[in-house]
C-alpha cells in the first residue's frame, strides 16, 4: 500500500489541515498542506475555506467515531463525494 507522500507525488492529491497544529505535524513528516484555514481551528472554518469542487470531486476525510459531522455535512452540501 502506498504511503501519503507517494500519493501526493503525482500532484492530483491535495492535503488540508484543520489548523496550524495539524499543518505543523504534516510538515514535520515532509508534507506541505495545500489548505490551512485562517482564523480559528474549527471544522466550520475548514469547510468554509474549501474551494468549490471540480469534476471529479472526491475527499478522503479520516475522523474518529466521536467526531462531529460538521466537515462531512459541509462538504456533502458542496457536492463533494466522501
N, C-alpha and C positions, 0 to 999 in steps of 0.2 A: 504494500500500500504506500502511495507517495506521501511525503510529508508536506506541510504547508508551503515551505519555501519552493519546492519543486512545482506545486500547483500555481504559485504566483509567477513563476519564471516565464510563462508564455504571454503574460500581460492581459489575459482575459478574466482573471480573478482579482477582485479588489477586497481590501480589508478595512473594516470600520471598527473604531474603538469608542466605547461609550463615554470616555473621558480621558484626562491626562494620565491617570494611573495605569489604565489599560494600555494606552499608547506607549507609555514608558516600558511596560513589561514586554510589549511586542518588539520595541526597538532593541531591548536587551538580548533578544534571541535573533536579531538581524532582520526583522520585518518592519518596514515603514508603513504605518496605516495611511490609507488614502483619504479617510474621513474621520475627523475628530470634531464633534460639535463644540461650538463656542458657548461659553456660559457654564451653567451647571451640568454636572454629570448625571443626566437623567434619561430614562427611556424615552420620554416625550421629546427631549432635546435631540436625541438620536434620530427619531422618526422625522422630526421637522427638518433636520439637516440633510436627509437623504435626497438625492437628486431624483427627478422624475424618471420612471422606469423606461427602458428601451427594450426592444424585442431581441432576443428573449430576456425576460426579466426574472431571474431566479436568485433567491437569497438563502444561504445556509445560516441559520441562527441558532447556535447551541445555547441552551439555557438550562438552569436547574429546574426540577419539577415543582419547586415552590415559588419560582419567579412569576411576577405579574405578566399578563399577556399584552401589555402596552405596546411593545415593539411589534409583536406578531400581528395584533389587531391593526395597528397603524400602517404597517407595510401591506397587509392584505387589502386595506382600504385604498391603497395607492396602486393596486392591481399587480403586486409582485406575487410570484409563486414561491411558497415557502416549503 
